[in-house]
Amino acid sequence: MNILFLRKRGSKSTCEGIVGRLRKHNVQCVLDGQFDELDETCEAPNVLIRWNDAQTELNAPFEINTADMVRLMNNKIETRRILIENNISVPKTYFSKDEAKNEILNGQVNFPLIGRRTHHSQGRHMKIIYSKKDLRRDASSTYWSEYVPKDREFRVFVFFGYILGICEKIPSDPEVIAWNNSVGNGIFETMKRENFPPDVALLALKAVHALNVDFGAVDIMSCGDNHYVLELNSGPTCSEYRQFLFGKAFKWLIKRIENEAGKPNYLSLPERVITYKDILLPSLLKKVERYGNGY
């Protein structure tokens, strides 16, 4: 079986780390459609894995995260609309200035608002809107969300409806709105499986089911017992441990495709989550049961 891993520029170490764990499966990795990087013996792929790559025009019998899935996750407005349509909890959102202005006139807007672009990442290019005047002057944002005074923020890694792992963002200054390392305010800490917050895990699964994507990272913030989906990421930056988790996930996937001649079905959306054992990827759960939670 020939497997091709397509990655977009900017995720070099993450993708090389994942592909390095798939060497025995003869996986080849291509950056931005530069097929001259491939081994000359490379044949047409049986399995195509897209890591934030929606531009490369290539087809395969089995495509993991199709170009349409990647484009959807990267379009933050369309993602937010679909989440709202599916009754997924998100911050109150305005999709035009006129919509926000009407709500301001009706006294329904709670400032500040957070202005974002259609395509954004890592807390960059964020606008903080404190007044109607600020809103009028904002020429770069395409949608606006009401500010939620979060006390925790998570990134949930989901793969075919299963959970691979959950990280918590730890800010150096919790008063700063963006908790991102890219803006100098936050690091990811991997959560122990027994500490997975059930409501956060279930909300992430609901978001992935609503968008119908094969894998991704769901960003969720919490304010007390209330949780809100912020966005989905089609090519998250991963530590060595999370590269290991994705490597295990892709090995599980490749084996399923080989044995069943098809992509596996998603885990059915559970009504509730009690422990990580309800939602953890089967291959990871087997290792945990065999070697303990240190695995």
C-alpha positions as a Python dict, from the first residue, in 0.01 Angstrom:
ca = {
    (1, 'M'): (0, 0, 0),
    (2, 'N'): (137, 339, -102),
    (3, 'I'): (62, 621, 142),
    (4, 'L'): (122, 989, 71),
    (5, 'F'): (125, 1250, 347),
    (6, 'L'): (57, 1601, 217),
    (7, 'R'): (153, 1889, 441),
    (8, 'K'): (128, 2264, 407),
    (9, 'R'): (428, 2486, 472),
    (10, 'G'): (473, 2571, 838),
    (11, 'S'): (425, 2227, 994),
    (12, 'K'): (763, 2073, 911),
    (13, 'S'): (871, 1934, 1249),
    (14, 'T'): (524, 1806, 1339),
    (15, 'C'): (472, 1622, 1011),
    (16, 'E'): (825, 1484, 994),
    (17, 'G'): (779, 1354, 1348),
    (18, 'I'): (453, 1180, 1258),
    (19, 'V'): (581, 1038, 931),
    (20, 'G'): (894, 917, 1108),
    (21, 'R'): (671, 691, 1317),
    (22, 'L'): (519, 544, 1001),
    (23, 'R'): (840, 447, 822),
    (24, 'K'): (765, 75, 810),
    (25, 'H'): (447, 162, 621),
    (26, 'N'): (657, 334, 353),
    (27, 'V'): (483, 670, 395),
    (28, 'Q'): (619, 954, 187),
    (29, 'C'): (572, 1319, 282),
    (30, 'V'): (528, 1607, 36),
    (31, 'L'): (537, 1980, 111),
    (32, 'D'): (300, 2208, -82),
    (33, 'G'): (262, 1974, -378),
    (34, 'Q'): (637, 1964, -453),
    (35, 'F'): (636, 1613, -594),
    (36, 'D'): (996, 1638, -706),
    (37, 'E'): (1074, 1558, -340),
    (38, 'L'): (930, 1209, -381),
    (39, 'D'): (1124, 891, -431),
    (40, 'E'): (1133, 811, -804),
    (41, 'T'): (976, 472, -732),
    (42, 'C'): (669, 631, -574),
    (43, 'E'): (349, 508, -734),
    (44, 'A'): (5, 664, -727),
    (45, 'P'): (-108, 666, -364),
    (46, 'N'): (-370, 429, -225),
    (47, 'V'): (-409, 648, 83),
    (48, 'L'): (-381, 1027, 83),
    (49, 'I'): (-346, 1206, 418),
    (50, 'R'): (-390, 1583, 415),
    (51, 'W'): (-232, 1780, 701),
    (52, 'N'): (-371, 2128, 638),
    (53, 'D'): (-317, 2087, 264),
    (54, 'A'): (-617, 2180, 51),
    (55, 'Q'): (-432, 2306, -257),
    (56, 'T'): (-268, 1993, -395),
    (57, 'E'): (-480, 1849, -675),
    (58, 'L'): (-443, 1478, -622),
    (59, 'N'): (-685, 1192, -570),
    (60, 'A'): (-659, 851, -408),
    (61, 'P'): (-902, 569, -329),
    (62, 'F'): (-884, 661, 39),
    (63, 'E'): (-843, 1027, 132),
    (64, 'I'): (-803, 1122, 497),
    (65, 'N'): (-927, 1476, 557),
    (66, 'T'): (-1031, 1565, 205),
    (67, 'A'): (-945, 1903, 58),
    (68, 'D'): (-1303, 2013, 130),
    (69, 'M'): (-1268, 1910, 496),
    (70, 'V'): (-945, 2108, 530),
    (71, 'R'): (-1096, 2414, 361),
    (72, 'L'): (-1396, 2399, 594),
    (73, 'M'): (-1183, 2387, 909),
    (74, 'N'): (-969, 2674, 782),
    (75, 'N'): (-1274, 2889, 705),
    (76, 'K'): (-1356, 3010, 1055),
    (77, 'I'): (-1679, 3186, 952),
    (78, 'E'): (-1828, 2880, 782),
    (79, 'T'): (-1714, 2660, 1070),
    (80, 'R'): (-1884, 2891, 1320),
    (81, 'R'): (-2206, 2897, 1115),
    (82, 'I'): (-2225, 2517, 1101),
    (83, 'L'): (-2158, 2485, 1472),
    (84, 'I'): (-2439, 2730, 1547),
    (85, 'E'): (-2678, 2548, 1311),
    (86, 'N'): (-2604, 2227, 1501),
    (87, 'N'): (-2664, 2386, 1842),
    (88, 'I'): (-2298, 2358, 1938),
    (89, 'S'): (-2207, 2608, 2209),
    (90, 'V'): (-1995, 2896, 2072),
    (91, 'P'): (-1949, 3258, 2183),
    (92, 'K'): (-2230, 3483, 2060),
    (93, 'T'): (-2129, 3577, 1708),
    (94, 'Y'): (-2206, 3855, 1460),
    (95, 'F'): (-2134, 3785, 1094),
    (96, 'S'): (-2158, 4144, 971),
    (97, 'K'): (-2113, 4494, 1105),
    (98, 'D'): (-2477, 4570, 1029),
    (99, 'E'): (-2589, 4274, 1238),
    (100, 'A'): (-2373, 4390, 1529),
    (101, 'K'): (-2486, 4755, 1492),
    (102, 'N'): (-2852, 4650, 1505),
    (103, 'E'): (-2786, 4456, 1823),
    (104, 'I'): (-2602, 4758, 1967),
    (105, 'L'): (-2908, 4976, 1899),
    (106, 'N'): (-3126, 4719, 2073),
    (107, 'G'): (-2890, 4710, 2369),
    (108, 'Q'): (-2808, 4343, 2309),
    (109, 'V'): (-2432, 4368, 2258),
    (110, 'N'): (-2195, 4316, 2548),
    (111, 'F'): (-1861, 4484, 2482),
    (112, 'P'): (-1584, 4408, 2425),
    (113, 'L'): (-1618, 4217, 2100),
    (114, 'I'): (-1338, 4013, 1949),
    (115, 'G'): (-1290, 4074, 1578),
    (116, 'R'): (-1135, 3797, 1368),
    (117, 'R'): (-1054, 3731, 1006),
    (118, 'T'): (-1209, 3449, 801),
    (119, 'H'): (-875, 3266, 808),
    (120, 'H'): (-668, 3305, 1123),
    (121, 'S'): (-456, 3108, 1366),
    (122, 'Q'): (-263, 3128, 1693),
    (123, 'G'): (-425, 3441, 1833),
    (124, 'R'): (-276, 3666, 1566),
    (125, 'H'): (-455, 3958, 1398),
    (126, 'M'): (-715, 3981, 1674),
    (127, 'K'): (-907, 4306, 1715),
    (128, 'I'): (-1056, 4408, 2050),
    (129, 'I'): (-1367, 4620, 1999),
    (130, 'Y'): (-1472, 4834, 2295),
    (131, 'S'): (-1730, 5056, 2128),
    (132, 'K'): (-1943, 5118, 1821),
    (133, 'K'): (-1670, 5354, 1702),
    (134, 'D'): (-1409, 5078, 1725),
    (135, 'L'): (-1639, 4850, 1528),
    (136, 'R'): (-1681, 5105, 1253),
    (137, 'R'): (-1303, 5147, 1227),
    (138, 'D'): (-1228, 4774, 1213),
    (139, 'A'): (-1143, 4718, 846),
    (140, 'S'): (-979, 4374, 874),
    (141, 'S'): (-1220, 4154, 1071),
    (142, 'T'): (-1498, 3959, 899),
    (143, 'Y'): (-1685, 3838, 1207),
    (144, 'W'): (-1710, 3939, 1570),
    (145, 'S'): (-1769, 3741, 1889),
    (146, 'E'): (-1867, 3857, 2233),
    (147, 'Y'): (-1584, 3831, 2483),
    (148, 'V'): (-1608, 3540, 2725),
    (149, 'P'): (-1406, 3578, 3050),
    (150, 'K'): (-1258, 3230, 3027),
    (151, 'D'): (-1086, 3061, 3316),
    (152, 'R'): (-958, 2758, 3121),
    (153, 'E'): (-882, 2671, 2759),
    (154, 'F'): (-828, 2331, 2599),
    (155, 'R'): (-721, 2172, 2274),
    (156, 'V'): (-883, 1835, 2207),
    (157, 'F'): (-727, 1606, 1944),
    (158, 'V'): (-999, 1404, 1771),
    (159, 'F'): (-950, 1121, 1520),
    (160, 'F'): (-1248, 951, 1348),
    (161, 'G'): (-1468, 1040, 1641),
    (162, 'Y'): (-1225, 917, 1905),
    (163, 'I'): (-1011, 1123, 2140),
    (164, 'L'): (-632, 1099, 2110),
    (165, 'G'): (-552, 1343, 2388),
    (166, 'I'): (-637, 1673, 2551),
    (167, 'C'): (-405, 1963, 2630),
    (168, 'E'): (-473, 2259, 2851),
    (169, 'K'): (-342, 2603, 2765),
    (170, 'I'): (-158, 2758, 3057),
    (171, 'P'): (-122, 3137, 3017),
    (172, 'S'): (158, 3338, 3169),
    (173, 'D'): (-93, 3623, 3206),
    (174, 'P'): (-458, 3509, 3223),
    (175, 'E'): (-578, 3869, 3187),
    (176, 'V'): (-452, 3881, 2827),
    (177, 'I'): (-726, 3762, 2589),
    (178, 'A'): (-509, 3544, 2362),
    (179, 'W'): (-357, 3245, 2542),
    (180, 'N'): (-112, 3152, 2269),
    (181, 'N'): (260, 3088, 2267),
    (182, 'S'): (278, 3266, 1930),
    (183, 'V'): (190, 3592, 2104),
    (184, 'G'): (405, 3515, 2408),
    (185, 'N'): (127, 3414, 2643),
    (186, 'G'): (75, 3045, 2694),
    (187, 'I'): (199, 2692, 2665),
    (188, 'F'): (25, 2357, 2618),
    (189, 'E'): (31, 2104, 2899),
    (190, 'T'): (-77, 1748, 2825),
    (191, 'M'): (-357, 1635, 3054),
    (192, 'K'): (-349, 1296, 3220),
    (193, 'R'): (-621, 1075, 3077),
    (194, 'E'): (-792, 1031, 3410),
    (195, 'N'): (-826, 1412, 3429),
    (196, 'F'): (-999, 1455, 3091),
    (197, 'P'): (-1298, 1690, 3152),
    (198, 'P'): (-1596, 1484, 3026),
    (199, 'D'): (-1807, 1783, 2914),
    (200, 'V'): (-1517, 1931, 2717),
    (201, 'A'): (-1442, 1597, 2549),
    (202, 'L'): (-1807, 1547, 2452),
    (203, 'L'): (-1835, 1901, 2314),
    (204, 'A'): (-1527, 1842, 2096),
    (205, 'L'): (-1679, 1521, 1961),
    (206, 'K'): (-2005, 1700, 1882),
    (207, 'A'): (-1813, 1969, 1691),
    (208, 'V'): (-1627, 1714, 1480),
    (209, 'H'): (-1947, 1523, 1405),
    (210, 'A'): (-2120, 1847, 1302),
    (211, 'L'): (-1839, 1934, 1058),
    (212, 'N'): (-1790, 1572, 946),
    (213, 'V'): (-1408, 1583, 932),
    (214, 'D'): (-1176, 1286, 980),
    (215, 'F'): (-937, 1442, 1228),
    (216, 'G'): (-849, 1776, 1380),
    (217, 'A'): (-783, 1971, 1697),
    (218, 'V'): (-1078, 2143, 1862),
    (219, 'D'): (-1011, 2457, 2067),
    (220, 'I'): (-1254, 2501, 2356),
    (221, 'M'): (-1266, 2761, 2631),
    (222, 'S'): (-1448, 2737, 2962),
    (223, 'C'): (-1606, 2989, 3193),
    (224, 'G'): (-1705, 2798, 3503),
    (225, 'D'): (-1928, 2510, 3390),
    (226, 'N'): (-1998, 2669, 3051),
    (227, 'H'): (-1789, 2556, 2753),
    (228, 'Y'): (-1756, 2714, 2407),
    (229, 'V'): (-1600, 2585, 2085),
    (230, 'L'): (-1370, 2844, 1931),
    (231, 'E'): (-1242, 2673, 1617),
    (232, 'L'): (-1105, 2356, 1462),
    (233, 'N'): (-750, 2313, 1335),
    (234, 'S'): (-666, 2095, 1034),
    (235, 'G'): (-291, 2084, 1100),
    (236, 'P'): (-210, 2152, 1466),
    (237, 'T'): (147, 2190, 1585),
    (238, 'C'): (232, 1885, 1797),
    (239, 'S'): (490, 1807, 2061),
    (240, 'E'): (689, 1484, 2030),
    (241, 'Y'): (435, 1307, 2251),
    (242, 'R'): (141, 1424, 2040),
    (243, 'Q'): (330, 1325, 1725),
    (244, 'F'): (354, 981, 1883),
    (245, 'L'): (-24, 978, 1942),
    (246, 'F'): (-98, 1075, 1583),
    (247, 'G'): (151, 814, 1465),
    (248, 'K'): (-39, 547, 1661),
    (249, 'A'): (-366, 677, 1518),
    (250, 'F'): (-248, 662, 1158),
    (251, 'K'): (-108, 311, 1213),
    (252, 'W'): (-449, 204, 1344),
    (253, 'L'): (-614, 370, 1044),
    (254, 'I'): (-382, 207, 789),
    (255, 'K'): (-442, -135, 941),
    (256, 'R'): (-818, -84, 929),
    (257, 'I'): (-804, 21, 564),
    (258, 'E'): (-589, -281, 478),
    (259, 'N'): (-815, -526, 661),
    (260, 'E'): (-1152, -379, 568),
    (261, 'A'): (-1075, -215, 231),
    (262, 'G'): (-1235, 106, 352),
    (263, 'K'): (-1213, 397, 592),
    (264, 'P'): (-1339, 312, 940),
    (265, 'N'): (-1664, 456, 1066),
    (266, 'Y'): (-1657, 731, 1324),
    (267, 'L'): (-1716, 636, 1682),
    (268, 'S'): (-2088, 690, 1737),
    (269, 'L'): (-2148, 1009, 1929),
    (270, 'P'): (-2205, 909, 2292),
    (271, 'E'): (-2487, 1064, 2494),
    (272, 'R'): (-2239, 1135, 2770),
    (273, 'V'): (-1876, 1072, 2860),
    (274, 'I'): (-1790, 920, 3195),
    (275, 'T'): (-1419, 836, 3161),
    (276, 'Y'): (-1154, 843, 2890),
    (277, 'K'): (-1223, 472, 2831),
    (278, 'D'): (-1549, 571, 2660),
    (279, 'I'): (-1378, 782, 2394),
    (280, 'L'): (-1009, 690, 2362),
    (281, 'L'): (-887, 552, 2027),
    (282, 'P'): (-901, 169, 2052),
    (283, 'S'): (-531, 110, 1979),
    (284, 'L'): (-434, 356, 2252),
    (285, 'L'): (-683, 208, 2496),
    (286, 'K'): (-535, -140, 2442),
    (287, 'K'): (-188, -7, 2522),
    (288, 'V'): (-315, 168, 2834),
    (289, 'E'): (-490, -149, 2950),
    (290, 'R'): (-172, -347, 2889),
    (291, 'Y'): (95, -110, 3017),
    (292, 'G'): (-97, 127, 3244),
    (293, 'N'): (-161, 501, 3229),
    (294, 'G'): (210, 572, 3194),
    (295, 'Y'): (183, 469, 2830),
}
